[in-house]
Amino acid sequence: MSKYLFVTAATALINLVLVTTNTIQIANAGIAAGSVQAVTSQDKLIVKGEKLDRKPAHLNSQQQSDVKGIHRTLTEFYRGLNEYNVDRMARVAVTTSSNEKAYMQRMFDKLKAYNVDMSIEVQDIELIALSERNATVKVTQLMRARGSNRAMSSQQLSSFSLMKTQGRWRVIDSNTVMRSMPQNR
């Protein structure tokens, strides 16, 4: 699964880069702790619409700690994307081969060479499932790219699978799809 993590991230970057040429704005991709939601079910922990800052009674302290850890992991992952920092992204992935890191670095180098300015803004995080060692989240994001000729933006939906290893949450897989076609801004 994780062998495609960097390819998926690169694909998300390329979606807009193919329609514009620009440079990346480094965004501070912080994720608000109150923006996590989950779908209701026997195995799910949070009722859709409940915000974590209200601390639902059915989340124990370990689960609340896990949600905060997931936030930290995703924040680090998105900062790596926005800063073109392959090492930062790799620190929060379960496994990243040297080939994957090299491929992603080449993608970032190409974006810089074409003066593409890109940022990804996290708009919402929905917790789909959470267990002791695994989590699935859905992220709504806005990708913006700006080039010398024009600027574009695209609504995207990403899903992340995470695994808790040695007390830390790490990304094991992700998938991104566009919710709207790139539009001129």
Secondary structure in CASP SS format (residue, H / E / C, confidence):
PFRMAT SS
TARGET T0000
AUTHOR 0000-0000-0000
METHOD secondary structure of the structure
MODEL  1
M C 1.00
S H 1.00
K H 1.00
Y H 1.00
L H 1.00
F H 1.00
V H 1.00
T H 1.00
A H 1.00
A H 1.00
T H 1.00
A H 1.00
L H 1.00
I H 1.00
N H 1.00
L H 1.00
V H 1.00
L C 1.00
V C 1.00
T C 1.00
T C 1.00
N E 1.00
T E 1.00
I C 1.00
Q C 1.00
I C 1.00
A C 1.00
N C 1.00
A C 1.00
G C 1.00
I C 1.00
A C 1.00
A H 1.00
G H 1.00
S H 1.00
V E 1.00
Q E 1.00
A E 1.00
V C 1.00
T C 1.00
S C 1.00
Q C 1.00
D C 1.00
K C 1.00
L C 1.00
I C 1.00
V C 1.00
K C 1.00
G C 1.00
E C 1.00
K C 1.00
L H 1.00
D H 1.00
R H 1.00
K C 1.00
P C 1.00
A C 1.00
H C 1.00
L C 1.00
N C 1.00
S H 1.00
Q H 1.00
Q H 1.00
Q H 1.00
S H 1.00
D H 1.00
V H 1.00
K H 1.00
G H 1.00
I H 1.00
H H 1.00
R H 1.00
T H 1.00
L H 1.00
T H 1.00
E H 1.00
F H 1.00
Y H 1.00
R H 1.00
G H 1.00
L H 1.00
N H 1.00
E H 1.00
Y C 1.00
N C 1.00
V H 1.00
D H 1.00
R H 1.00
M H 1.00
A H 1.00
R H 1.00
V C 1.00
A E 1.00
V C 1.00
T C 1.00
T C 1.00
S C 1.00
S H 1.00
N H 1.00
E H 1.00
K H 1.00
A H 1.00
Y H 1.00
M H 1.00
Q H 1.00
R H 1.00
M H 1.00
F H 1.00
D H 1.00
K H 1.00
L H 1.00
K H 1.00
A H 1.00
Y C 1.00
N C 1.00
V C 1.00
D E 1.00
M E 1.00
S E 1.00
I E 1.00
E E 1.00
V E 1.00
Q E 1.00
D E 1.00
I E 1.00
E E 1.00
L E 1.00
I E 1.00
A E 1.00
L E 1.00
S C 1.00
E C 1.00
R C 1.00
N E 1.00
A E 1.00
T E 1.00
V E 1.00
K E 1.00
V E 1.00
T E 1.00
Q E 1.00
L E 1.00
M E 1.00
R E 1.00
A E 1.00
R E 1.00
G E 1.00
S C 1.00
N C 1.00
R C 1.00
A E 1.00
M E 1.00
S E 1.00
S E 1.00
Q E 1.00
Q E 1.00
L E 1.00
S E 1.00
S E 1.00
F E 1.00
S E 1.00
L E 1.00
M E 1.00
K E 1.00
T E 1.00
Q C 1.00
G C 1.00
R E 1.00
W E 1.00
R E 1.00
V E 1.00
I E 1.00
D E 1.00
S E 1.00
N E 1.00
T E 1.00
V E 1.00
M E 1.00
R C 1.00
S C 1.00
M C 1.00
P C 1.00
Q E 1.00
N E 1.00
R C 1.00
END
